[in-house]
Amino acid sequence: MAIMDFLRPQWKHSNPELRAAALRALQDDRQEVFLSVTLEDPDPALRLAASKRLNQETALRQALDKSSDKSVQDISRKTLNQILTEQVKAASSQELDAARGWMKELQSIDKAVEDIARNARSPEIRREASAALTHASAILNVTLEEDVTDIALSALARLSREPHLQSVAKSAKAREARAKAKERLKVIEDSKKPDALAVYRAKLQLILAVAEKAEAGTAELNPNFPWEATLEQVDEAERALRELMESGATLDNGQVVLFRNRVTAFRNRLTRHRASEVSRAERERDEKHNREIKESLCARMEEIFASSQAVDSAEIDTLTRRFESTGPCPEDDALRDKFRLAKSRVVRERLQKQREIEETARRKNEAENEEARKEDARRRAEAWAKHGPKLVEWIVELEELSGSSDVKHSEKRLRDIQSQWKNLIVNAPEDEAARLNSRYHAVADRLREAMDWLRWSNLHCKQDICAQLEALIPQEDLKSLVTRFKGLLSEWKTVGPVPWENTEATWDRYHQACDALYEKCREYFAEIEEELESNARAKEEICVKLEALLAQEGGDWRESNETFREAQSAWKAIGSAPRDKNDALWARYRNICQSFYGRKDQQQQDNLKQKLELVALAEGLKDSTDWKNTAAQIKEAQEKWKSIGPVPKDEAEGLWQRFHAACETFFQARKAHFEKMEQDRPANLEKKLALCELVEKLNELPSDKERYERILDAQAQWKEIGPVPREQEDAVWERFRKPMDDYFQERRERMKNERAQREENAKIKEDLCIEAEALRDSTDWKATIEKIKALQARWKTSGPTFRDLDQELWKRFRGACDAFFDRLKENSAKRDQEREGNLLKKIDICFTIEILSGTPPADDESKHAREAWIETQRAKGASVPQPMDDWKKATDRVKYFQGEWKKVGPAPREQNELIWDRFQRANDLFFEERRRAMGLPADDPQANLEGKLALIADAEELAHDPGSHNTDTVRKLFQQWKRIGPVPRAQSDYVWERFSTACDTAVGKTTEPAGA
């Protein structure tokens, strides 16, 4: 199969996609190819596509004759009909015979016949086409547009509907047609003018009927009589009578007097009725008010009974008085019994319930108190079990403090224990509390007595210290004086408190002695202080210097080590600093040293890691033959080695030996290589000169691709060849490079121009994508199809752009187009499916009405179609209609199906007018058979008018009290209306409008079919 594909044309290829692409590429004049594919291709889609490209009558007829594909036949027939239509329209008077033959093929297609009748070149052809039209709208269009008088008048003669005649009278091109239409409209208008006397008679009879109905109804006989509605009807009848009398109509005076007497009697009864209604309304309003009051009093009494609150006897009495003083109402006895029962329940049961609640509350209170007592005893027992041992411990602690010399601590501890003792001792049993309290107070008294003796002892010690301080004042040896002074100050701080009454005097004596000594040693102390401050500043400077050194990144570690050793020696040589600064300075200095040496160890480890990496790099490159790049890498590694600081001493020597050996190995091998290269330079020169001659002949190559490939090949060979003699290096390189530079310069210019064009094409395709995406969700199907086809044509004419971008834009554009056409396909399929369903429903209705008419099918084809439809209905389990002897029921069924027809949507366009014509014919046939079968005699229109006027009066009376309860009565009125024959034409619309309006008002909306 693959070999045969090379021998066949593309439209016969075994691959359907390639065949389809070949068909799309063919010009329209290749009709023999399209016909061959239509008849022979195995793919139905390709046959259908090829048939759509057929545009010659001969090819189309062959497709119709030889193809068994229904889709192909439909498309071919449609295209052939279009061609025949255009040929008939273009035919001259000399081509009538051929045109008639073509028209005969088109006579079943109403639109084609209408198009010929309206647009054919020859008047004879238009005349014959006009005569063949069957649809009123098509005949109307021909009448309006035809300028040949006899054709226009002939078409006008076939129009009968008044709107069609009005359109012709207003807009027809032929003046005679407009005049004739106006004459026919005048005749129709004259026939519609009413008989004035008959109208007067009908109105008067309606007025008398209203008065009779009003006079006959009374409130005594009919409590639900519609007084106000009847009054409105009487007022309307009076106005109508006045209008009749003012119009000059001749009326029967006796009937007028009778009407007025009946109206007067009705108005008197209406006055009495209104007065009684006012009295009744006031009485009902008072009784309703009394009932509401008594019901609220009963509800309040029941609410009191249901409430849990105490009963207020005063409120009970108030409620009782209000109930007795309230007036009567229809349910008076029942409400009185209800109130008394609620009151007795409140007085008897509510009071008993209240006593039970009080007793329950008392018992609950006693139980809660007993429970509280037990809970308090339990809580105190738990507290004593928890804190009792602590009280004993405190007593033992106070006994131990009695022998202590720390007066302040003893006094503070005694106060702490005393503040907690009272809160905890209350939980102890009474006998245990008395025993512990006695023991506690005895121990506390002994402790206070011991502390008093210690205070007197401390007083003697401090007095002795004061005496020694006072003895130091006359001494001149300040150094020994200061030493003794400091010792006495320390000794004073170790002595505890003295008795309260001696505290102030002792302190004043001590303070005076110290002030005198301080004044005497002031200059000595200042000198010592200045020396200490100087030491602090020196130490501060050392810390700042070391911190700055520590903050440096990547400094010389040898210099840093020396600086730190000098700083340590200087720190040791400096004396002490002031006490408040000495500790902080020492901590600061110690932290700096720790950070420095820790950082030094970490830096040596980092250096070790870096140098190990350089050793690995050098050892990996030592056998390389890429002399230039490797030499640069090794030299760079050597420079890095020098910049890296020291490593731990135990690693330094071995690491350096490895690195140096690897570097030396590479450089010795490189030296030997270059010595050999010097010997090969003349031979390399010959090879590179040959390459220069090769690239100088680039322009002799036929294509740019070949030139580009030669350059790449020459560059690769150039790199393989070694160096040439140094004195000729530049000249050879310039000769080799110049042809290539010229080529690439020209190529850059060409690519620049192509890039600009591709960018412009990309902008055009981007705009087309945006336009297509804006149309993807459109529902204006026809207009959007044309717009997208135009966009696709513009896409084909746009040039190429960058490959990746071109594919991306094409996918985007095709996606937008495909999205629209997918939606179009779904919409078309859905719409076609709905229309096909509607067509089937309408066919069912037509068959049903045709069968109900009782007439047999017109021919064998119609007979077979009806039999097939009946079989289908039975197979579906649906009922099959049968002719009816009762024409009334049959008429009701037909009118029902007329309503169903209106609910069904449109059928497919090519079938819509045909099915409508069939429906109209079925209806006309049924009603003609009905009239013939029923043998309806000629009616007396005037007698029928009298009967229908009476029915109108009954319907208008029902309309005064509308609702569903009138449905049966209205149905009976309709039945009587239908049994009455037609009325005079002049009154037909008037009486039917009155009757239908009244019936609609009576029941809201009647479901009966309308018809006068």
C-alpha positions, 0 to 999 in steps of 0.5 A: 500500500505504501508503494502504491501511494507514491504512484497515486495522486494525493487525493487517492492516498491510503491515509484519509487525512492526506486525502482530505488535505489534498481535497482542500488544496484542489481548485474548484475547477477540478470537478472530475476529481470531486465527483470521483471522490464523491462516488468512490471514496470509502470514507463517508466524511470525505465523500460528503466534503467532496460533494459540497465542492461540486458546482456543475449540473452534470456532475451533480446529476451523476452524483444523484444517480450513482451515489447511495449515500443519503447525505451526499444525495441531500447535499447534491440535490440542494446544490443542484436546486440552487444552480437550477434556480439561478439558471431559471432566474437568468433565462430569457424569453427564448429559453422558456422551454428549458426554464420550464423543465428546470422549474418542473424539478423545483415545483415542490420547493416553495422558496425556490419557486418564490425566488423565481417568481420575484427575481426571474429575468423573464416576465413569462417565467415570473408569471408561471412561477407566481401561479405555482405559489401556494403559500399566502406570504409568498404570493403577497411578496410577489404582489408587492414587488411585481411591476408587470400589471397582469402578474401583480393583479393575478397574484392579488386575486389569490389574496383574501386576508385583510392585513395582506390587502392593506399591505398591497394597498400601501406598498405594491409597486403596480399602481393598478394592484394598489387601486384594486386592493383599496376597492376590496378593502372598502367592500370589507369595511362596508360589510362590517358596519352595524345595524343601528336599530338592532344595536339599540334593541339589543342594548335596551333588552340588556338594560331591562334584564338588569333591572329585572334581576335587581328588582327580583333579589331581596335581603330577606330572600337572599342574605348573600345578595350582591347589593353593591355590585348590583348597584353598579350594574343598575347605575351602568344600565341607567347611563346606557338608557340615557345614552340611548334616549339622547341618541334619538332612538325610538324606545317603548315608553312602557318599558322605560317606565317599568325599568324606572319603577324597578330601579326605584324599588331596588334603591329603597330596599338598598337604603333599608339594607344599609341601615340594618348593616350599620346597626349590625356592625356596631353590635358585632363590634361591641360583642367582639370587644367584650369577648376579647376582654373576658378571654384576656381575663381568663387567660390571666387567671390561668397564667396565675395558676401556672406561675411559680410566684406567690398569689396576689389576692388583690389582683384576684379580686380586681380580675373578678370585678372586671369580668363581672362589669364587662358587657355580654357577648355570644360566648358569655356562659362558656367564658364565665364558667371558664373564669370561675373554674380558673379562679377556684383552682387558683384559690384552692390548688395554688395556695396548697401548692404555695404551702408545699413550696415553703415547707420544701424550702425550709427543709432544704435550708436546714439540710444545707446548713447542716452540710455547711457545718460538716464541710467546715469541720472537714475543711478545718481538719484537713487544714490542721492535718496539713499545717499542724506539724508546721506550728511545732516546727516553728516553736522548735525553730524559735527555741534554736534562735534563742542561742543565736547572735544574729539579732536581725535574722532572729527578729525578722523570723519571729515577725514572720512566724507571728503573722502566720500563727493566728491564721493557722492555730484557729484550725486546731482542736481547742485543747491542742490550740491552748497547749501550743499557744502556751508553748509558743508564747513562752518560747517567744518571750525567751527569744525576745529576752536573749535578743535584748542581751545581745543588743547590750553586748553589741553596744559595748563592742561599737563603743570600743570601736568608736574609741579606737577610731577617735584614737587614730585621729592624732596619728601622722603615719597616713599609710598605717592609719589608713590600714587600721581605719579600714580594719575598724570599718570592717569590724563595725560592719560585723557587729549587730544592732544595739538597744533602740534607745542607744542607736542614734547616739552610737551612730552619731559618735561613729559617724563623727570619728569617720568624718574626721579621719576621712578629712585627714586622709582626703589627699592620700585617698585622692592619689590612690584613686587617681592611680586606680583610674589610670590603671583602668584607662590603660586596661580599657585601651588594651581591650579596645585595641584587642577588640578592633584586632578581633573584628578584622576579617582575613588579617595577618595571623602572625601579626595578630599573634604577636599583638596579643602576646604584647597585650598580655604582657602589658596587662600583667604589668598594670596594677589594679583598677577601682573596685567598681570597674576591676571585675568588669574589665577583667571579664571583658579582657578574658572574653576577648582572649577566649574569642581570639584563640577560639577563632584562631583554632577555627581559622586554622581548621578552615585553612586546612580544609581550603589547602586540602582542596587545593592539593586535590585540585593540583594532584588531579591536574598534574597529568593534564595535557590541556597546557594553557588552561591547566597552567592557568588553574595551577598558577591560580591555585598557587596564588590562593595557597599563598593567601591562605593563612597557617594550618595546624603545625602537625599538618603543615609540612606534609600538606606543602610537600604534596601540593609542591610535588603535584605542581612540579610534575605538571610544569615539567611535562608542559615544558617537554611538550612545548619543546616538541611543538616547536619542531612541528610549527612548519608542518602546521603552517602548511595545514592552516594555509590549506584551510585558508584557501578552503574558506576563501572559496565559500561563495562558490557553494550553492546554499547558505547551509553548506557555507555554514557547515564548511565554516564549522568544519574548518574551525574544528580542523583549525583547533586540531592543528597546532601552532605555526611559526610565531612570525607568521601567526597573526598573518595566517589567523587574519587570512583565515578569519576574514572570509568567515567574518564577512560571511557572518556579517552578511548573515547577521544583516539578513537575520536582522531583517528576517527577525523584524519581519517575523516580529511583525508577523507575530504581532499580526497573528497575536491580533488575530488570536485576540479577535478569535478569542473574542468570538469564541463565546458568541451566539450570533452564529451566522455572522460569527462564522463569516468573521472566523472564516475571514480571520482564517483567510487572513491567517493563511496570508500572514507570513511565518514567525519564530518557530516556537512562538508560531506553534504557540500562536497557532495552537491558541488561534486554532483553539479559539476557532475550534471552541466556537465551532464545537459550540456551533456543532452542539447548538445545531445538533440540539436545535435540529433534534428539538425541531425533529421532535416538534415535527413528529408532534405536529405530524401526530396532531395532523393525523389525529385531526384527519382521522377525526374528520372521518374522511379517507386518505386522498391517495394510496401514499397517504393511506400507507402513511396513515396505516404506518402511523397507526401501527407506530402509535400502537407499538408505543402503547399510545391511543389511536383516534377514531372517527366520532358520531358525536360531532360536539365531542369531536369538535372539542378534541379538535380545538384541544389539538389546536391549542396543543399545536400552539405550544409545540415549537418550530419544525425543521425549516424545510418542513415547517411550511409544509406541515403548517399547510397540512394542519390548515387543510386538516382543520378545514376538512374537519369543519367542512365535514362537520357542517355537512354531517350535522346538516345545520339549517339556516338560523334566525340571527335575530332570535339567536341574539335574544337568547344570547342577550339573556345568557349575557345577563346571567353571566354578568350577575355571576361576575358580581361574586367571582370564584371557583364556585361559579365554574359549573354554572359558567360551563353550562352557560357556554354549552347553552351559548354553543347550542344557539346559532349565529347572531347578525354579523353587526352584533356578533363581536359586541355580544361575544365580548360582553359574554366572554368578559363576564364569564372570565370575571366570574371564574378568573379564566375559563378553560372552555374554548371560545367562539361566538 
